[in-house]
Amino acid sequence: MMRPGGDVDVYLCCECVDLRKSINGLSILVEQALGLDPFAPQLFVFCNRKRDKIKILYWERTGFVLWYKRLEKNRFAWPLSGDGEVVTLTGRELNWLLDGIDVFAMQPHEEVPFETVL
């Protein structure tokens, strides 16, 4: 099974994308519309309008890799945002998203700062 590790940076394109685009079209979208470097060691994630398909693009040493997932039932939880907006996730959160968990509705505990253990 091919899934990212927890330490990778993931960028979600909030705008719906025509998933007929392949590597060339998506890499141009990363560079021009999102203002990011498609050759950086990061994952770039795109979703279609119906939110039942996802493509993940990344550069791996000698070329681009394109990963595709289609749901047979249900939809991916996806942030609704403005044109060209990007949401950052961790690799762990991307795995949760791929498993059907709405990572945008989850609220972590409030951070508790301490200065000493005594």
N, C-alpha and C positions, 0 to 999 in steps of 0.2 A: 504494500500500500504506500502511496506517495503522499506524504503530508509534511508541511513545514515544521521545523523545530520552533521552540518557544522564544528563541532569541533573535529571530529575523524581524525586520521592519516591514510592515505591510501597509500599502496605501490603497484605499478604496476610492474609486471614482464614483461620486454620489449621483452623477448624471447617468441616466439610462443610455446604453450604448447599443448600436446595431452590431450584433455579434456575428454578422457576416464578415466583419473586419477580421483579418488574420494578423500575423506578426507585424507586417509593415504598417498597417493602419493603426493598430493599437500602440505600437512604439512611437509613432508620430503623435498620437493623442497624448501619450505620457509626456513627451518633450514639449509640445506646443501648447496644448490646452491645459495641462496640469502643471507645467513649468518644472518638471522633475527630470532627472537623468535616467533614461531607460537602461543604461549600462551599470548603474549602481547596484550593489548587492542587496536588492530589495525586491519584494513582490508587489505587482500592480494588479489590482482585482477590478473586474468590470462585470456588470450585470445587465441583462436585457430588460425591456419595459415590463414584461410579465413577471419578472423576478423568479423565473424557474430555470434559468441558465446562468452560469458563471464561467468566465475565462480568467485565468491567472497567467500573467506574462512575467518572465524574468530572464536575465542574462546569466548564462553559465559558462564562464571561461572562453569558449570558442563560438558561441552562438546563442540565439534566443531559444527559450523553451516556452511552449504554450500548453497550458493545462486547462481542460474543459470538463465541466460537470453539468449534467442535465437532470433535474428532478422529474420523476414520473408523476408525482403527486405533491401537493403543497407548494410553498414559495419560500424563498430566502428572506429573512428579515434584512431590510436594507434602509439606510438613512435617507430621508427625503431632504434634499438640500438644494441650494442654488446652483447655477450654471458653473461648471468647472471646479466645484468645491471638492476637497479631498478630506477623507477621514483616515486617521492613522490607527492601526491596530497592532497587536503583537501576533506572533505566529500562533500562540495558544488561543487567542480570541478568534483568529481566522478559522482554526479547527472547530471551535464551538459554533461559529457561524455556518460552516459547512455541515455540521451535525444537526442543524436546525434550531439552535439556541439563539434567542434574540439578545445579542450582547449589548445592544443600545438601551434596553430597558433595565438592565442589571445595575444596581447601585451598590458599590462597595461600602464597607464600613468606613466611618470617618477616621482619618489618621490621628493617632495619639502620640504626640511628641514627648519624649522623656530626655532629661539631661543627665540623669544618674540612676543607677539601680538601687541606691540606698535611700 
